[in-house]
Amino acid sequence: MSTILILTHSEDDTASMVIEHLKRMKVSHKRFNTDQFQKSVGLSINLDSRGGLQGRYHFPDGDIDFREIGIIWNRRVKEPVPQETFNDPGVRDWAMQETKHALYNSFTLINAPIVNPFENNERIKFNKLIQMKRASEVGFEVPRTCLTNRPETALDFCTLNGQDEMIILKKIRKGLVTLKNGRRL
């Protein structure tokens, strides 16, 4: 049975909800918190002289061979957190770049379809308006939305037609804010 490889990060609560659903459906899946790459997740790739490729991710609870991956869900890739083993900032930066590129290169070597291809995902990942527009185009109901840096426009939007509606404020780039006391909103 092929496995869904879910590329996400340690703080992605939405991926957790989808994973619970996959568990209930008994669908083979593997969560890959990319921020844990090199810290607790390893990688081995071998290429023979004829171009034959073998790749494996090494997770704390077991390995997964690239050939076992039937589909990749590119949910929310985060860069790996650098290890604290390098004191020199130049060496640390070099190691971080090498780690990041090894990780990203590994994704391109898996012979499986990708939901949210990397190039497309990078272009639209923080563009809530285009995401909502596309959702509407395929039949989802989306709320009235206003993006502005003008207080009077925001006020007009909130009082449009005198309706008493709940107003939701959403950041453009990131949905969670961590306060000084550690509380997440």
Backbone as CSV, one residue per row, in Angstrom:
resi,resn,N_x,N_y,N_z,CA_x,CA_y,CA_z,C_x,C_y,C_z
1,MET,0.840,-1.182,0.000,0.000,0.000,0.000,0.884,1.243,0.000
2,SER,0.566,2.224,-0.856,1.369,3.442,-0.898,0.962,4.380,0.241
3,THR,1.882,5.242,0.576,1.733,6.124,1.728,1.628,7.573,1.269
4,ILE,0.793,8.356,1.959,0.733,9.796,1.741,1.808,10.416,2.621
5,LEU,2.733,11.146,2.012,3.748,11.871,2.766,3.243,13.294,2.953
6,ILE,3.059,13.686,4.204,2.515,15.005,4.526,3.667,15.905,4.961
7,LEU,4.004,16.869,4.118,5.083,17.806,4.422,4.491,18.991,5.162
8,THR,4.885,19.144,6.414,4.335,20.203,7.250,5.377,20.601,8.278
9,HIS,4.929,21.145,9.399,5.857,21.529,10.468,5.210,21.255,11.818
10,SER,5.995,21.347,12.859,5.583,20.930,14.204,4.384,21.687,14.761
11,GLU,4.154,22.920,14.324,3.081,23.739,14.885,1.834,23.780,14.013
12,ASP,1.742,22.925,13.010,0.618,22.957,12.067,-0.554,22.147,12.607
13,ASP,-1.493,22.839,13.249,-2.663,22.180,13.822,-3.635,21.675,12.756
14,THR,-3.708,22.366,11.623,-4.621,21.934,10.566,-4.211,20.571,10.024
15,ALA,-2.915,20.370,9.833,-2.450,19.055,9.369,-2.849,17.973,10.362
16,SER,-2.784,18.289,11.640,-3.171,17.308,12.672,-4.619,16.888,12.515
17,MET,-5.505,17.837,12.185,-6.919,17.499,11.999,-7.101,16.569,10.801
18,VAL,-6.403,16.860,9.708,-6.495,16.008,8.520,-5.933,14.621,8.822
19,ILE,-4.844,14.564,9.570,-4.232,13.285,9.921,-5.182,12.447,10.765
20,GLU,-5.908,13.061,11.681,-6.903,12.317,12.465,-7.956,11.700,11.545
21,HIS,-8.359,12.440,10.541,-9.328,11.923,9.568,-8.724,10.756,8.780
22,LEU,-7.477,10.879,8.357,-6.815,9.790,7.632,-6.710,8.542,8.498
23,LYS,-6.432,8.727,9.788,-6.362,7.584,10.707,-7.700,6.871,10.782
24,ARG,-8.775,7.647,10.902,-10.117,7.034,10.963,-10.436,6.262,9.689
25,MET,-9.920,6.753,8.563,-10.151,6.093,7.273,-9.159,4.953,7.026
26,LYS,-8.206,4.777,7.957,-7.168,3.749,7.839,-6.322,3.921,6.569
27,VAL,-5.983,5.187,6.270,-5.145,5.513,5.122,-3.695,5.617,5.598
28,SER,-2.805,4.936,4.895,-1.386,4.962,5.242,-0.833,6.364,4.979
29,HIS,-0.205,6.938,5.986,0.329,8.290,5.865,1.538,8.446,6.779
30,LYS,2.332,9.467,6.484,3.490,9.783,7.309,3.607,11.298,7.388
31,ARG,3.574,11.820,8.605,3.754,13.253,8.813,5.253,13.543,8.863
32,PHE,5.685,14.500,8.052,7.088,14.912,8.021,7.141,16.376,8.437
33,ASN,7.475,16.600,9.701,7.667,17.962,10.198,9.040,18.426,9.733
34,THR,9.045,19.211,8.660,10.305,19.564,8.015,11.219,20.395,8.909
35,ASP,10.660,21.072,9.911,11.505,21.822,10.840,12.339,20.882,11.713
36,GLN,11.998,19.596,11.715,12.738,18.596,12.487,13.796,17.857,11.659
37,PHE,13.896,18.222,10.356,14.881,17.575,9.495,16.277,17.815,10.059
38,GLN,17.029,16.795,10.136,18.394,16.728,10.641,18.420,16.687,12.171
39,LYS,17.402,17.212,12.826,17.335,17.128,14.281,16.859,15.738,14.688
40,SER,15.728,15.291,14.123,15.224,13.957,14.445,14.840,13.149,13.208
41,VAL,14.947,13.749,12.033,14.628,13.059,10.783,15.867,13.089,9.903
42,GLY,16.256,11.907,9.425,17.429,11.805,8.570,17.061,11.493,7.133
43,LEU,18.045,11.502,6.275,17.863,11.277,4.848,19.042,10.485,4.319
44,SER,18.765,9.500,3.477,19.806,8.766,2.756,19.369,8.622,1.310
45,ILE,20.219,9.049,0.397,19.947,8.912,-1.030,21.196,8.320,-1.674
46,ASN,20.993,7.285,-2.471,22.090,6.666,-3.199,21.741,6.623,-4.675
47,LEU,22.714,6.970,-5.500,22.565,6.928,-6.945,23.666,6.023,-7.475
48,ASP,23.269,4.980,-8.219,24.300,4.077,-8.747,24.800,4.580,-10.099
49,SER,25.786,3.885,-10.655,26.436,4.335,-11.897,25.501,4.300,-13.103
50,ARG,24.388,3.598,-12.993,23.407,3.537,-14.086,22.253,4.520,-13.886
51,GLY,22.329,5.329,-12.848,21.269,6.302,-12.582,20.172,5.784,-11.685
52,GLY,20.314,4.554,-11.167,19.317,4.005,-10.254,19.354,4.755,-8.926
53,LEU,18.213,5.161,-8.477,18.124,5.974,-7.273,17.408,5.220,-6.165
54,GLN,17.961,5.295,-4.983,17.298,4.769,-3.792,17.320,5.873,-2.746
55,GLY,16.158,6.144,-2.165,16.081,7.183,-1.148,15.226,6.742,0.023
56,ARG,15.590,7.214,1.202,14.850,6.894,2.426,14.885,8.096,3.364
57,TYR,13.743,8.310,4.015,13.716,9.221,5.157,13.767,8.347,6.400
58,HIS,14.512,8.790,7.396,14.669,8.038,8.642,13.981,8.818,9.759
59,PHE,12.815,8.332,10.169,12.034,8.955,11.245,12.294,8.206,12.548
60,PRO,12.071,8.834,13.677,12.284,8.135,14.957,11.492,6.833,15.082
61,ASP,10.307,6.785,14.458,9.475,5.582,14.561,9.606,4.649,13.359
62,GLY,10.611,4.869,12.502,10.833,3.976,11.368,11.134,4.719,10.087
63,ASP,11.664,3.992,9.134,12.054,4.567,7.850,10.907,4.490,6.852
64,ILE,10.984,5.346,5.837,10.079,5.234,4.692,10.917,5.372,3.425
65,ASP,10.783,4.384,2.562,11.475,4.363,1.284,10.713,5.265,0.318
66,PHE,11.434,6.001,-0.511,10.780,6.871,-1.492,9.774,6.100,-2.344
67,ARG,10.051,4.816,-2.621,9.155,4.010,-3.467,7.828,3.704,-2.788
68,GLU,7.765,3.841,-1.464,6.516,3.607,-0.722,5.583,4.803,-0.757
69,ILE,6.092,5.941,-1.212,5.311,7.182,-1.203,4.476,7.253,-2.468
70,GLY,3.149,7.276,-2.287,2.240,7.315,-3.429,1.799,8.712,-3.793
71,ILE,1.824,9.620,-2.825,1.442,11.013,-3.067,2.089,11.873,-1.987
72,ILE,2.424,13.094,-2.355,2.991,14.056,-1.417,1.983,15.181,-1.240
73,TRP,1.651,15.479,0.007,0.824,16.653,0.295,1.765,17.716,0.849
74,ASN,2.055,18.697,0.029,2.916,19.808,0.420,2.055,20.807,1.176
75,ARG,1.913,20.574,2.459,1.039,21.396,3.292,1.714,22.713,3.675
76,ARG,2.704,22.660,4.508,3.401,23.859,4.979,4.836,23.500,5.345
77,VAL,5.721,23.561,4.394,7.122,23.246,4.650,7.760,24.416,5.396
78,LYS,8.469,24.090,6.453,9.260,25.087,7.178,10.714,24.682,7.079
79,GLU,11.578,25.668,7.046,13.007,25.356,6.970,13.435,24.610,8.226
80,PRO,14.398,23.711,8.069,14.914,22.998,9.232,15.542,23.969,10.236
81,VAL,15.458,23.630,11.494,16.101,24.417,12.541,17.560,23.982,12.612
82,PRO,18.486,24.936,12.478,19.900,24.526,12.459,20.352,23.941,13.786
83,GLN,21.259,22.993,13.693,21.819,22.408,14.905,22.772,23.409,15.547
84,GLU,22.911,23.308,16.829,23.747,24.238,17.584,25.216,23.811,17.625
85,THR,25.617,22.894,16.765,26.978,22.349,16.833,28.027,23.265,16.220
86,PHE,27.614,24.264,15.441,28.577,25.138,14.777,28.627,26.493,15.473
87,ASN,29.792,26.844,15.977,29.951,28.125,16.658,30.156,29.274,15.683
88,ASP,30.836,29.002,14.590,31.122,30.042,13.615,29.866,30.351,12.796
89,PRO,29.422,31.620,12.759,28.199,31.963,12.013,28.283,31.622,10.525
90,GLY,29.466,31.781,9.934,29.621,31.454,8.510,29.436,29.974,8.244
91,VAL,30.008,29.143,9.095,29.869,27.694,8.961,28.424,27.289,9.234
92,ARG,27.803,27.906,10.238,26.410,27.603,10.578,25.491,27.943,9.393
93,ASP,25.723,29.113,8.768,24.905,29.512,7.623,25.115,28.550,6.456
94,TRP,26.361,28.177,6.188,26.647,27.222,5.113,25.945,25.890,5.381
95,ALA,26.054,25.381,6.616,25.417,24.107,6.973,23.902,24.204,6.836
96,MET,23.344,25.333,7.222,21.896,25.524,7.118,21.454,25.493,5.657
97,GLN,22.180,26.190,4.791,21.834,26.210,3.372,21.959,24.812,2.755
98,GLU,23.005,24.095,3.099,23.184,22.740,2.587,22.052,21.820,3.066
99,THR,21.685,21.953,4.329,20.603,21.146,4.901,19.290,21.439,4.188
100,LYS,18.994,22.716,4.020,17.755,23.127,3.356,17.696,22.598,1.929
101,HIS,18.791,22.734,1.186,18.780,22.291,-0.207,18.754,20.768,-0.325
102,ALA,19.392,20.072,0.594,19.291,18.603,0.589,17.841,18.185,0.800
103,LEU,17.160,18.829,1.730,15.760,18.521,1.998,14.902,18.805,0.766
104,TYR,15.014,20.008,0.223,14.189,20.384,-0.927,14.508,19.523,-2.152
105,ASN,15.787,19.214,-2.361,16.151,18.341,-3.476,15.539,16.955,-3.311
106,SER,15.485,16.462,-2.076,14.927,15.125,-1.856,13.470,15.052,-2.308
107,PHE,12.721,16.129,-2.109,11.309,16.120,-2.516,11.174,15.918,-4.020
108,THR,12.094,16.469,-4.793,12.006,16.371,-6.254,12.390,14.991,-6.776
109,LEU,12.979,14.162,-5.926,13.427,12.831,-6.353,12.395,11.742,-6.086
110,ILE,11.301,12.101,-5.450,10.240,11.131,-5.166,9.313,11.080,-6.373
111,ASN,9.102,9.894,-6.890,8.277,9.721,-8.079,6.816,9.554,-7.667
112,ALA,6.199,10.674,-7.301,4.798,10.657,-6.857,4.174,12.011,-7.162
113,PRO,2.864,12.026,-7.400,2.196,13.316,-7.606,2.278,14.166,-6.340
114,ILE,2.261,15.489,-6.536,2.370,16.430,-5.425,1.124,17.298,-5.375
115,VAL,0.441,17.278,-4.240,-0.659,18.200,-4.005,-0.022,19.491,-3.516
116,ASN,-0.332,20.592,-4.158,0.303,21.891,-3.909,1.774,21.849,-4.318
117,PRO,2.044,21.720,-5.624,3.446,21.686,-6.059,4.233,22.866,-5.485
118,PHE,5.490,22.626,-5.188,6.318,23.599,-4.481,6.342,24.959,-5.152
119,GLU,6.538,24.980,-6.467,6.649,26.252,-7.170,5.339,27.032,-7.060
120,ASN,4.212,26.353,-7.287,2.906,27.017,-7.190,2.609,27.435,-5.756
121,ASN,2.937,26.574,-4.826,2.672,26.852,-3.422,3.427,28.090,-2.948
122,GLU,4.670,28.233,-3.370,5.464,29.406,-2.981,4.819,30.687,-3.498
123,ARG,4.218,30.616,-4.685,3.621,31.795,-5.297,2.351,32.242,-4.583
124,ILE,1.571,31.290,-4.062,0.271,31.669,-3.499,0.109,31.395,-2.011
125,LYS,1.137,30.867,-1.326,0.923,30.387,0.038,0.469,31.457,1.018
126,PHE,0.832,32.705,0.823,0.374,33.741,1.740,-0.635,34.671,1.081
127,ASN,-1.178,34.260,-0.055,-2.139,35.083,-0.759,-3.543,34.571,-0.465
128,LYS,-4.073,34.983,0.686,-5.401,34.523,1.125,-6.478,34.874,0.110
129,LEU,-6.358,36.037,-0.525,-7.404,36.455,-1.458,-7.472,35.549,-2.682
130,ILE,-6.332,35.184,-3.246,-6.370,34.289,-4.409,-6.857,32.898,-3.996
131,GLN,-6.501,32.463,-2.784,-6.997,31.176,-2.291,-8.517,31.204,-2.158
132,MET,-9.040,32.292,-1.603,-10.495,32.406,-1.439,-11.195,32.539,-2.792
133,LYS,-10.585,33.277,-3.708,-11.163,33.423,-5.047,-11.263,32.062,-5.725
134,ARG,-10.197,31.287,-5.650,-10.208,29.952,-6.275,-11.202,29.026,-5.577
135,ALA,-11.294,29.116,-4.258,-12.259,28.297,-3.525,-13.680,28.634,-3.988
136,SER,-13.949,29.905,-4.163,-15.267,30.336,-4.639,-15.540,29.812,-6.051
137,GLU,-14.519,29.852,-6.898,-14.666,29.395,-8.286,-15.005,27.916,-8.383
138,VAL,-14.598,27.118,-7.401,-14.912,25.692,-7.445,-16.115,25.335,-6.572
139,GLY,-16.825,26.360,-6.106,-18.088,26.098,-5.441,-18.146,26.285,-3.940
140,PHE,-17.045,26.642,-3.292,-17.088,26.880,-1.854,-17.676,28.258,-1.581
141,GLU,-18.407,28.357,-0.485,-18.918,29.654,-0.063,-17.831,30.344,0.759
142,VAL,-17.481,31.552,0.369,-16.457,32.301,1.095,-17.081,33.574,1.662
143,PRO,-16.569,34.049,2.789,-17.137,35.255,3.394,-16.751,36.511,2.616
144,ARG,-17.589,37.554,2.768,-17.209,38.855,2.217,-15.863,39.209,2.838
145,THR,-15.009,39.799,2.043,-13.643,40.040,2.504,-13.179,41.426,2.083
146,CYS,-12.379,42.044,2.947,-11.810,43.347,2.647,-10.360,43.354,3.088
147,LEU,-9.478,43.769,2.191,-8.070,43.961,2.518,-7.781,45.441,2.301
148,THR,-7.387,46.130,3.347,-7.156,47.569,3.239,-6.137,48.032,4.261
149,ASN,-5.538,49.167,3.978,-4.711,49.853,4.969,-5.323,51.207,5.317
150,ARG,-6.597,51.363,4.977,-7.319,52.614,5.238,-8.419,52.361,6.271
151,PRO,-8.331,53.005,7.429,-9.345,52.801,8.487,-10.775,53.073,8.014
152,GLU,-10.969,54.109,7.192,-12.338,54.443,6.742,-12.913,53.337,5.850
153,THR,-12.073,52.694,5.058,-12.535,51.586,4.216,-12.927,50.394,5.087
154,ALA,-12.129,50.115,6.102,-12.443,49.020,7.027,-13.754,49.297,7.754
155,LEU,-13.947,50.522,8.204,-15.188,50.883,8.898,-16.383,50.741,7.964
156,ASP,-16.251,51.218,6.723,-17.332,51.062,5.742,-17.657,49.586,5.535
157,PHE,-16.645,48.765,5.426,-16.853,47.331,5.230,-17.611,46.730,6.409
158,CYS,-17.253,47.129,7.621,-17.874,46.569,8.832,-19.331,46.987,8.987
159,THR,-19.671,48.127,8.435,-21.040,48.636,8.604,-21.849,48.579,7.315
160,LEU,-21.363,47.891,6.315,-22.028,47.793,5.018,-23.466,47.326,5.179
161,ASN,-24.404,48.069,4.627,-25.836,47.748,4.652,-26.401,47.657,6.066
162,GLY,-25.693,48.196,7.042,-26.205,48.188,8.403,-26.379,46.799,8.997
163,GLN,-25.746,45.814,8.440,-25.912,44.444,8.918,-25.089,44.216,10.172
164,ASP,-25.656,43.444,11.093,-24.915,43.032,12.281,-24.276,41.682,11.986
165,GLU,-23.054,41.715,11.530,-22.338,40.487,11.204,-21.128,40.355,12.105
166,MET,-20.738,39.114,12.328,-19.473,38.878,13.012,-18.357,39.273,12.054
167,ILE,-17.368,39.948,12.571,-16.210,40.341,11.766,-15.019,39.520,12.249
168,ILE,-14.313,38.953,11.297,-13.118,38.165,11.610,-11.919,38.905,11.050
169,LEU,-10.908,39.096,11.877,-9.675,39.713,11.446,-8.658,38.601,11.226
170,LYS,-8.056,38.590,10.043,-7.053,37.577,9.724,-5.807,38.252,9.209
171,LYS,-4.684,37.798,9.708,-3.426,38.312,9.172,-3.241,37.782,7.761
172,ILE,-2.512,38.502,6.961,-2.277,38.083,5.586,-1.324,36.897,5.531
173,ARG,-0.222,36.974,6.252,0.830,35.978,6.101,0.706,34.810,7.049
174,LYS,0.385,35.064,8.287,0.448,34.008,9.285,-0.764,34.129,10.195
175,GLY,-1.414,33.021,10.456,-2.643,33.048,11.226,-2.478,33.114,12.731
176,LEU,-1.329,32.728,13.261,-1.144,32.706,14.709,-0.163,33.784,15.144
177,VAL,-0.452,34.364,16.303,0.437,35.339,16.920,0.809,34.783,18.288
178,THR,2.089,34.770,18.608,2.530,34.324,19.927,2.847,35.554,20.767
179,LEU,2.130,35.695,21.884,2.336,36.827,22.772,3.553,36.599,23.668
180,LYS,3.998,37.656,24.355,5.176,37.544,25.217,5.010,36.474,26.284
181,ASN,3.787,36.280,26.764,3.556,35.277,27.812,3.459,33.851,27.252
182,GLY,3.668,33.702,25.936,3.643,32.379,25.320,2.282,31.977,24.783
183,ARG,1.261,32.733,25.116,-0.109,32.423,24.649,-0.187,32.660,23.148
184,ARG,-0.847,31.721,22.454,-1.006,31.825,20.996,-2.417,32.216,20.666
185,LEU,-2.548,33.207,19.815,-3.864,33.654,19.345,-4.025,33.304,17.887
